[in-house]
Amino acid sequence: MAMFLLIASLLYAVPAATASYSGRSKALKFTETSYIVFTPDMSPFVNKMSVCMWLRDLGSPGCCPTVFNYGPVNIVRIDSDGGHIYMANQGDHFESEFAGAVTKGEWYHTCLSWSTSSGSARYYVNGQHLGTVTSHGTLSTGNKMVIGHHSSHISPFRNSNSFVGEISKLNVYAKELTAGEVKRMFSGGLCGLWEEENEDVRVLKWEDILKLPRTGSVTEVRLVQCLTPQELLEECERQRNETSRQLNESLKVLENVRAELNTTLAEKEYLTERLAESQAELNTTLADKESLNETLAEMKAELSTTAETLAETQAELNATLADKESLNATLADKNTCAESLTETQTQMNITMENLQEAVEEIQRLNRTWDWDMFSLDEYLNKTVSPDMAEQMKSSWDGISDMMVNFTLTEQWVTFLKHIDGGRPWSMLYNDRYLNKVFTKEMAETLSTMWDEISDKLVGITMTEKIIELLKYVQG
């Protein structure tokens, strides 16, 4: 009886409506990552347009929650906080003052009207005219329209423009609505029928927007207060069917629970019998346990005695191992030292042999060599390798003649070393060449100086004493 009275009261409280505006009792709920994007035919709105809707903000996270946006750069844009209104792609920007006049979570009405004939765009909230901006340009076509976010910030995604809330009755009219028309639309309320009375200019319709594909969790919400009598009856029937379905499912679940309960009771009887048998086995086991405990006590006493003996033996073994490790370490150090001495002696023998051959060749050739070159960092304390010997012989081929008549300043030598690092330019820092005019004789000396002796130097480590010895042998 109570349900009947409730339905009857709602039937008489809700005015009748035609079926042409089926979206009147529906809203769309947007989350932080949800929106609708599509490309509508904007030709009817090139010279005049009005965008009107009901909305409520349920806690948008960013600075500029965008409810409606057409075009990539704010050709038309409406934010739920009223702070940003753009129109006709002319950069016109309207800062509204209504942000404190509405409460988050409450429905309010907003409308933007414009035409080229008036050359201006007007913004309304709850039927009140909040402001006007000049806007002379025509509206371009072929752009995307986004509901619930900003077209420039969905890829890559930015939540600064996310709208979190509900939108209803978003319609776009091919007309610049007057202040009176906007006021009457608002006065009709969320469930008003003003839209049906102006079908001739309502081009982009809410009921068509409801059918568009959605991105993210955009969900449809029923506005019960706006249901027509027929819709209210259908809603009650739907809820009755849903309740009946849930009741049937609950009955099925109950039957399953009952069957499971019967099975559980049978299992309980079986388990009770098994428990009695297990108790008898446990009693027998406990008797065995007492006997076993006595045996374990005896074994424990024996193990204790054995452990003491093992501890004494372990102490003696540890002492022996410590002595062994010390002896092994001493032997290892001795072997390492002997090996090092053997390697050093071998290397000295090789060096002395190489040095003896080099000295004999120097005395035989009776020429002058620039031994000071080996005092440079590149050669000092380094062992002459076959590659180094080859470099000494060939490094000046093809370049020494080109340097004739150049003054070898330190800057010039550094520059040559920078552009051609493959040659021993450090030789030229020697007083024999530095700050001297490079002569033909110097070129000939550099090119042939090491041809006959460099191979004899391979294997010799150029220490300061070796360099002094070679200089002494040369005389």
Backbone torsions as a table, in degrees:
resi	resn	phi	psi	omega
1	MET	NA	-42.7	-179.1
2	ALA	-63.9	-40.6	177.8
3	MET	-62.4	-39.7	179.7
4	PHE	-63.1	-44.1	179.7
5	LEU	-63.6	-39.2	178.8
6	LEU	-62.7	-45.8	179.8
7	ILE	-63.6	-42.0	-178.8
8	ALA	-63.2	-42.1	-179.4
9	SER	-64.8	-39.1	178.8
10	LEU	-67.9	-36.6	179.4
11	LEU	-61.5	-42.3	-179.0
12	TYR	-79.5	-23.6	-178.4
13	ALA	-81.0	-25.3	-176.1
14	VAL	-96.8	125.5	179.6
15	PRO	-68.6	153.0	179.0
16	ALA	-69.2	151.0	179.4
17	ALA	-144.5	152.1	177.5
18	THR	-77.6	163.6	-178.2
19	ALA	-79.2	-4.0	-175.1
20	SER	-70.1	-23.3	-178.3
21	TYR	-116.9	69.9	-173.2
22	SER	-72.3	-13.9	-178.0
23	GLY	-87.6	4.1	-175.3
24	ARG	-62.2	-30.5	-176.1
25	SER	-102.2	19.7	-177.1
26	LYS	-126.5	145.7	174.5
27	ALA	-132.4	161.3	175.1
28	LEU	-113.8	132.6	-179.6
29	LYS	-105.5	126.8	-176.3
30	PHE	-109.8	140.6	172.9
31	THR	-104.1	-175.9	-173.8
32	GLU	-63.4	-27.6	-175.8
33	THR	-117.8	28.4	-178.0
34	SER	-122.8	150.6	179.7
35	TYR	-169.2	171.5	175.6
36	ILE	-123.6	130.7	178.9
37	VAL	-131.1	133.7	179.3
38	PHE	-159.2	169.2	-179.3
39	THR	-119.3	96.2	-177.1
40	PRO	-83.0	166.4	172.7
41	ASP	-79.1	109.5	-175.7
42	MET	-99.1	7.9	-177.9
43	SER	-60.6	-33.6	178.7
44	PRO	-68.0	-12.8	-172.7
45	PHE	-111.3	15.6	-174.3
46	VAL	-61.1	-37.7	-175.2
47	ASN	-113.4	-10.6	-178.5
48	LYS	-159.2	145.3	-177.7
49	MET	-168.3	148.5	170.7
50	SER	-137.8	132.1	177.3
51	VAL	-114.3	119.0	-178.0
52	CYS	-131.6	149.6	-179.7
53	MET	-166.3	165.1	167.3
54	TRP	-107.1	140.2	179.1
55	LEU	-153.1	161.0	171.0
56	ARG	-145.7	132.1	-178.8
57	ASP	-88.4	124.3	-177.8
58	LEU	-104.8	20.9	177.5
59	GLY	115.2	53.7	178.4
60	SER	-64.9	138.1	-170.2
61	PRO	-82.0	-27.7	-170.2
62	GLY	-94.1	-172.1	-178.0
63	CYS	-78.3	-31.8	-169.5
64	CYS	-135.2	70.2	-178.4
65	PRO	-64.2	108.2	-173.7
66	THR	-89.2	121.4	-180.0
67	VAL	-87.9	-41.8	-172.8
68	PHE	-140.5	130.0	-179.1
69	ASN	-146.3	128.1	175.6
70	TYR	-123.8	128.7	177.0
71	GLY	93.1	156.2	-175.5
72	PRO	-72.0	-26.8	-176.3
73	VAL	-128.8	56.6	171.9
74	ASN	59.3	45.9	172.7
75	ILE	-60.1	-45.5	169.7
76	VAL	-138.9	129.3	-179.1
77	ARG	-148.5	135.9	176.5
78	ILE	-131.1	126.2	176.8
79	ASP	-103.1	149.5	-176.7
80	SER	-72.9	-17.3	178.0
81	ASP	-90.9	0.6	177.2
82	GLY	73.8	2.9	-173.8
83	GLY	-82.8	-18.2	-175.7
84	HIS	-138.1	114.6	175.6
85	ILE	-129.5	121.9	179.9
86	TYR	-122.3	154.4	-176.8
87	MET	-152.1	134.7	167.0
88	ALA	66.2	22.3	171.9
89	ASN	57.8	28.1	178.7
90	GLN	-105.9	5.5	-179.3
91	GLY	79.6	9.2	178.6
92	ASP	-67.9	133.1	-172.9
93	HIS	-131.3	122.3	-178.6
94	PHE	-113.8	117.2	176.2
95	GLU	-92.7	107.9	-177.1
96	SER	-82.3	167.8	-177.3
97	GLU	-116.2	13.4	-171.3
98	PHE	-90.9	-0.5	-172.7
99	ALA	-56.7	-34.4	179.4
100	GLY	-87.0	-6.7	-176.0
101	ALA	-88.5	-10.5	178.1
102	VAL	-119.5	155.8	-177.4
103	THR	-112.1	132.1	177.3
104	LYS	-57.4	134.7	-179.4
105	GLY	96.6	-9.4	179.6
106	GLU	-108.0	144.0	178.2
107	TRP	-70.0	139.5	169.7
108	TYR	-145.3	161.7	-174.2
109	HIS	-106.8	137.3	179.0
110	THR	-136.4	146.7	-176.0
111	CYS	-150.8	136.7	175.5
112	LEU	-122.5	121.9	-179.2
113	SER	-121.6	147.1	-174.9
114	TRP	-161.2	153.4	171.0
115	SER	-159.4	155.8	177.1
116	THR	-73.2	-27.0	-179.5
117	SER	-65.8	-39.0	177.9
118	SER	-83.9	-23.5	179.9
119	GLY	67.8	25.0	-177.5
120	SER	-150.5	160.6	175.3
121	ALA	-122.2	133.3	-178.2
122	ARG	-116.6	142.2	-177.8
123	TYR	-120.3	134.0	-176.5
124	TYR	-126.7	144.1	171.3
125	VAL	-132.7	125.3	-178.0
126	ASN	51.1	42.9	175.9
127	GLY	80.0	-5.3	-178.3
128	GLN	-98.2	132.3	178.1
129	HIS	-75.9	115.9	-176.6
130	LEU	-95.9	-24.7	-178.1
131	GLY	175.2	167.6	-177.3
132	THR	-137.1	140.1	171.8
133	VAL	-127.0	149.3	178.6
134	THR	-76.1	135.0	-179.3
135	SER	-152.5	102.0	-173.1
136	HIS	-97.7	-19.7	-173.8
137	GLY	-71.7	155.6	173.8
138	THR	-82.3	163.0	-177.3
139	LEU	-87.7	128.4	178.3
140	SER	-78.9	157.1	-178.9
141	THR	-112.9	170.8	174.7
142	GLY	84.6	6.8	179.4
143	ASN	-94.6	165.8	178.4
144	LYS	-82.2	148.4	173.9
145	MET	-115.0	132.8	-179.4
146	VAL	-123.4	132.6	176.0
147	ILE	-114.1	125.0	178.7
148	GLY	97.3	-1.8	-180.0
149	HIS	-165.4	-178.3	-179.3
150	HIS	-102.8	133.2	-175.0
151	SER	-61.3	-28.3	-178.0
152	SER	-83.9	-8.7	-172.2
153	HIS	-120.9	20.4	176.3
154	ILE	-98.8	-12.1	175.6
155	SER	-153.2	100.7	-0.6
156	PRO	-72.0	152.7	-172.9
157	PHE	-76.3	136.2	174.3
158	ARG	-132.5	127.5	-176.3
159	ASN	-84.2	3.5	177.8
160	SER	-65.3	-21.5	178.6
161	ASN	-109.3	12.2	-179.1
162	SER	-71.3	133.8	173.4
163	PHE	-101.7	121.9	176.5
164	VAL	-111.6	106.8	-177.2
165	GLY	168.0	-159.4	-176.0
166	GLU	-125.4	145.0	178.8
167	ILE	-128.1	139.6	176.3
168	SER	-143.1	150.3	173.8
169	LYS	54.9	45.3	175.0
170	LEU	-81.9	111.2	-179.8
171	ASN	-128.2	145.4	176.1
172	VAL	-115.7	122.9	-174.1
173	TYR	-105.0	141.0	176.4
174	ALA	-86.8	59.2	-177.1
175	LYS	-168.0	146.9	171.0
176	GLU	-85.4	101.5	-178.1
177	LEU	-65.0	142.9	178.5
178	THR	-81.9	167.2	178.3
179	ALA	-61.6	-37.1	178.9
180	GLY	-65.6	-41.3	179.6
181	GLU	-65.8	-40.0	178.4
182	VAL	-64.8	-40.8	-179.9
183	LYS	-64.5	-42.0	179.5
184	ARG	-65.9	-37.9	177.9
185	MET	-60.5	-46.1	178.9
186	PHE	-65.0	-41.7	-177.3
187	SER	-63.4	-28.1	177.6
188	GLY	-67.3	-15.8	177.1
189	GLY	80.9	177.8	-178.4
190	LEU	-58.5	-30.1	-177.5
191	CYS	-102.3	13.0	-176.0
192	GLY	-65.4	166.5	-175.8
193	LEU	-114.2	17.4	-176.1
194	TRP	-59.3	-35.4	-177.7
195	GLU	-60.6	-39.5	-178.8
196	GLU	-65.7	-27.9	-178.8
197	GLU	-79.4	-6.4	-177.4
198	ASN	-130.9	41.4	-178.8
199	GLU	-62.2	-26.2	-175.0
200	ASP	-68.2	-24.5	179.9
201	VAL	-113.4	-5.0	177.9
202	ARG	-83.7	96.5	-170.9
203	VAL	-94.9	-55.9	177.3
204	LEU	-90.9	106.6	-165.5
205	LYS	-102.1	148.8	-179.6
206	TRP	-60.7	-41.5	-178.0
207	GLU	-65.5	-26.1	175.2
208	ASP	-78.3	-36.1	177.5
209	ILE	-62.6	-35.2	179.6
210	LEU	-61.5	-23.1	-177.4
211	LYS	-91.3	-5.3	-175.4
212	LEU	-73.1	153.0	174.2
213	PRO	-61.3	149.6	-175.8
214	ARG	-125.3	147.0	177.4
215	THR	-109.0	131.6	-178.2
216	GLY	80.0	-163.1	-174.8
217	SER	-93.7	64.8	170.7
218	VAL	-82.2	117.4	-176.0
219	THR	-116.1	149.3	179.4
220	GLU	-88.8	133.5	-178.2
221	VAL	-118.1	134.2	176.9
222	ARG	-86.9	127.5	175.0
223	LEU	-91.7	93.4	-173.5
224	VAL	-58.7	-34.9	-177.8
225	GLN	-67.7	-14.3	-178.0
226	CYS	-107.6	6.3	-178.4
227	LEU	-69.5	140.0	172.6
228	THR	-75.4	163.8	178.0
229	PRO	-53.0	-43.6	-179.9
230	GLN	-64.4	-43.1	179.1
231	GLU	-65.1	-35.6	179.1
232	LEU	-65.6	-42.1	176.6
233	LEU	-63.0	-42.3	178.6
234	GLU	-63.4	-39.6	178.8
235	GLU	-64.5	-42.6	177.9
236	CYS	-63.2	-40.8	179.0
237	GLU	-65.1	-39.8	178.7
238	ARG	-63.5	-44.9	179.8
239	GLN	-65.6	-37.6	178.4
240	ARG	-63.2	-43.1	179.1
241	ASN	-64.9	-40.3	179.6
242	GLU	-64.6	-41.5	178.7
243	THR	-64.1	-41.7	179.1
244	SER	-62.9	-41.0	179.6
245	ARG	-63.7	-44.8	179.9
246	GLN	-63.9	-37.2	178.8
247	LEU	-64.6	-42.6	178.3
248	ASN	-62.5	-40.8	178.3
249	GLU	-64.4	-38.9	179.2
250	SER	-64.6	-38.6	178.3
251	LEU	-64.1	-40.7	177.8
252	LYS	-62.5	-42.8	178.8
253	VAL	-61.7	-41.1	-179.8
254	LEU	-62.5	-42.1	178.1
255	GLU	-61.7	-41.9	178.3
256	ASN	-63.0	-40.3	179.3
257	VAL	-64.6	-40.7	179.2
258	ARG	-62.1	-44.9	178.9
259	ALA	-61.6	-42.0	179.1
260	GLU	-65.2	-35.6	179.5
261	LEU	-64.7	-43.8	178.1
262	ASN	-60.4	-42.2	177.8
263	THR	-62.6	-40.4	-179.2
264	THR	-64.3	-39.8	179.1
265	LEU	-63.9	-40.5	177.6
266	ALA	-63.7	-41.9	178.9
267	GLU	-64.9	-33.0	179.8
268	LYS	-63.8	-44.6	179.2
269	GLU	-60.4	-42.4	179.7
270	TYR	-63.4	-42.9	-178.6
271	LEU	-67.1	-32.5	178.3
272	THR	-63.3	-43.2	178.0
273	GLU	-62.9	-44.1	179.9
274	ARG	-64.2	-33.5	180.0
275	LEU	-65.5	-40.4	178.4
276	ALA	-62.4	-43.1	178.6
277	GLU	-63.6	-41.2	-179.3
278	SER	-65.1	-34.1	179.8
279	GLN	-65.2	-40.4	178.2
280	ALA	-63.8	-42.6	179.1
281	GLU	-64.7	-34.7	-179.6
282	LEU	-66.4	-41.7	179.0
283	ASN	-60.0	-43.3	177.4
284	THR	-61.7	-41.6	-179.4
285	THR	-64.3	-37.6	179.6
286	LEU	-64.1	-39.0	177.4
287	ALA	-63.2	-42.7	177.3
288	ASP	-63.8	-32.2	-177.5
289	LYS	-65.2	-41.0	179.9
290	GLU	-59.9	-43.0	178.7
291	SER	-64.2	-40.5	-179.3
292	LEU	-66.2	-36.0	-180.0
293	ASN	-62.5	-39.7	178.7
294	GLU	-62.6	-43.0	179.1
295	THR	-64.1	-40.7	-179.8
296	LEU	-64.3	-36.4	179.0
297	ALA	-62.8	-42.4	178.2
298	GLU	-63.6	-43.9	-180.0
299	MET	-65.0	-34.0	-179.2
300	LYS	-65.0	-41.2	179.0
301	ALA	-62.9	-42.4	178.9
302	GLU	-64.6	-40.6	179.7
303	LEU	-65.5	-34.5	179.2
304	SER	-62.8	-44.4	178.7
305	THR	-63.2	-42.9	179.2
306	THR	-63.2	-38.6	-179.2
307	ALA	-63.5	-38.9	179.0
308	GLU	-63.9	-42.7	178.6
309	THR	-63.0	-42.8	179.1
310	LEU	-62.9	-36.9	-179.7
311	ALA	-63.6	-42.9	178.9
312	GLU	-64.1	-42.4	179.7
313	THR	-64.4	-39.1	-179.2
314	GLN	-64.6	-38.2	179.5
315	ALA	-63.6	-44.0	178.4
316	GLU	-63.5	-40.3	180.0
317	LEU	-65.4	-40.0	179.1
318	ASN	-61.8	-40.8	179.2
319	ALA	-63.7	-42.2	178.9
320	THR	-63.1	-43.0	-179.8
321	LEU	-64.9	-37.6	179.1
322	ALA	-62.5	-42.9	178.3
323	ASP	-63.8	-38.6	-179.3
324	LYS	-65.9	-43.2	179.9
325	GLU	-62.4	-41.7	178.3
326	SER	-61.3	-42.4	179.7
327	LEU	-65.6	-42.1	179.0
328	ASN	-62.4	-39.5	179.9
329	ALA	-63.8	-41.7	-180.0
330	THR	-64.6	-41.9	178.9
331	LEU	-64.9	-39.7	-179.7
332	ALA	-64.5	-42.2	179.2
333	ASP	-62.8	-39.4	-179.3
334	LYS	-65.1	-44.5	-179.8
335	ASN	-63.8	-41.5	-179.7
336	THR	-63.0	-43.1	179.4
337	CYS	-62.7	-42.0	-179.0
338	ALA	-65.1	-43.4	178.9
339	GLU	-61.8	-42.8	-179.8
340	SER	-62.5	-41.7	179.4
341	LEU	-65.0	-38.9	179.8
342	THR	-63.7	-45.2	179.7
343	GLU	-62.9	-42.0	-179.1
344	THR	-63.8	-43.2	-179.7
345	GLN	-63.1	-41.5	179.7
346	THR	-62.8	-44.6	-179.2
347	GLN	-64.8	-38.4	179.5
348	MET	-66.2	-37.9	179.3
349	ASN	-63.9	-42.2	179.7
350	ILE	-64.5	-44.8	-179.1
351	THR	-62.1	-41.7	-179.5
352	MET	-65.9	-39.3	177.1
353	GLU	-62.4	-47.1	179.9
354	ASN	-63.2	-41.3	-178.2
355	LEU	-65.4	-40.1	179.1
356	GLN	-61.4	-42.4	178.6
357	GLU	-65.1	-40.6	-179.7
358	ALA	-64.4	-42.2	-180.0
359	VAL	-62.5	-44.7	179.5
360	GLU	-61.0	-39.3	-179.1
361	GLU	-70.1	-37.8	178.2
362	ILE	-61.9	-45.0	-179.3
363	GLN	-66.7	-35.7	-178.8
364	ARG	-69.8	-44.3	-176.1
365	LEU	-73.4	-33.1	178.6
366	ASN	52.9	53.7	178.6
367	ARG	-122.5	177.6	-179.6
368	THR	-109.5	126.8	178.4
369	TRP	-120.8	153.5	-178.5
370	ASP	-89.4	77.6	-177.1
371	TRP	-68.3	-18.5	179.1
372	ASP	-64.3	-19.4	178.7
373	MET	-56.5	-34.7	-175.9
374	PHE	-76.1	-4.0	174.6
375	SER	-81.9	-8.7	177.5
376	LEU	-72.3	155.9	-176.6
377	ASP	-59.0	-27.8	-177.1
378	GLU	-67.4	-23.6	-174.3
379	TYR	-121.3	-27.4	-173.2
380	LEU	-60.8	130.4	179.0
381	ASN	64.7	19.2	176.3
382	LYS	-112.1	146.2	179.1
383	THR	-85.1	128.6	-178.1
384	VAL	-67.6	122.7	-179.9
385	SER	-101.0	165.0	176.7
386	PRO	-56.9	-39.1	178.9
387	ASP	-63.9	-41.2	-179.6
388	MET	-65.0	-39.4	179.4
389	ALA	-64.9	-41.2	178.7
390	GLU	-64.9	-39.1	178.9
391	GLN	-64.2	-39.9	179.9
392	MET	-61.0	-36.7	-177.6
393	LYS	-75.4	-39.1	-168.3
394	SER	-110.7	-4.5	-171.5
395	SER	-66.5	-24.8	-177.4
396	TRP	-99.5	-0.3	179.4
397	ASP	-64.5	132.8	175.0
398	GLY	81.8	-5.7	-178.0
399	ILE	-122.3	-29.7	-174.5
400	SER	-63.3	-40.8	-179.6
401	ASP	-63.8	-29.6	-177.6
402	MET	-73.6	-16.9	-177.4
403	MET	-93.3	-3.0	-177.7
404	VAL	-58.4	137.9	179.3
405	ASN	76.6	1.7	173.6
406	PHE	-87.6	142.0	173.7
407	THR	-85.9	119.8	-173.3
408	LEU	-84.4	75.7	174.7
409	THR	-74.3	163.9	180.0
410	GLU	-61.8	-38.3	179.2
411	GLN	-65.5	-38.8	-177.9
412	TRP	-68.2	-41.6	178.8
413	VAL	-65.0	-40.9	178.5
414	THR	-62.4	-39.3	179.0
415	PHE	-64.2	-45.3	179.2
416	LEU	-61.9	-39.0	179.2
417	LYS	-65.7	-32.8	-178.9
418	HIS	-71.8	-40.0	-175.1
419	ILE	-87.1	-18.8	-179.1
420	ASP	-143.0	84.3	-174.0
421	GLY	-78.4	1.5	-175.0
422	GLY	-87.1	1.4	-177.2
423	ARG	-117.4	155.4	-179.0
424	PRO	-79.7	65.5	-177.3
425	TRP	-61.6	-21.9	-177.3
426	SER	-61.6	-22.4	177.6
427	MET	-58.3	-31.9	-174.1
428	LEU	-76.3	-9.0	175.3
429	TYR	-75.2	-7.2	179.2
430	ASN	-65.8	146.5	-179.6
431	ASP	-58.2	-21.9	180.0
432	ARG	-63.4	-28.1	-174.8
433	TYR	-120.1	-33.8	-171.5
434	LEU	-63.1	130.7	179.8
435	ASN	64.9	22.4	175.4
436	LYS	-111.0	153.8	173.8
437	VAL	-77.5	124.0	-175.2
438	PHE	-73.7	119.9	-174.1
439	THR	-101.8	170.5	176.4
440	LYS	-62.3	-37.7	179.9
441	GLU	-65.2	-39.2	177.6
442	MET	-63.1	-40.2	-180.0
443	ALA	-63.1	-43.3	-179.7
444	GLU	-65.7	-39.5	-179.7
445	THR	-63.9	-45.8	-179.4
446	LEU	-62.2	-41.9	-173.6
447	SER	-70.1	-30.6	-172.5
448	THR	-116.6	-2.5	-171.2
449	MET	-55.0	-44.7	-170.3
450	TRP	-105.1	8.4	-174.2
451	ASP	-57.9	-42.2	-171.9
452	GLU	-99.5	-7.9	-173.3
453	ILE	-117.2	-21.1	-171.5
454	SER	-61.4	-38.2	-179.7
455	ASP	-64.5	-29.0	-180.0
456	LYS	-74.0	-14.2	-177.7
457	LEU	-90.7	-8.9	-177.3
458	VAL	-61.1	130.8	178.9
459	GLY	94.5	-8.5	-179.9
460	ILE	-93.2	129.7	176.3
461	THR	-86.8	120.8	-171.5
462	MET	-82.3	76.1	173.7
463	THR	-81.8	170.3	-179.6
464	GLU	-63.0	-37.2	-179.7
465	LYS	-67.9	-39.9	178.6
466	ILE	-63.2	-42.0	-179.7
467	ILE	-61.9	-42.8	179.4
468	GLU	-64.7	-37.5	178.7
469	LEU	-63.3	-44.0	-179.1
470	LEU	-65.5	-38.6	178.1
471	LYS	-65.5	-38.0	-179.8
472	TYR	-67.7	-43.7	179.7
473	VAL	-60.7	-40.5	-179.3
474	GLN	-65.7	-26.2	177.8
475	GLY	79.7	NA	NA
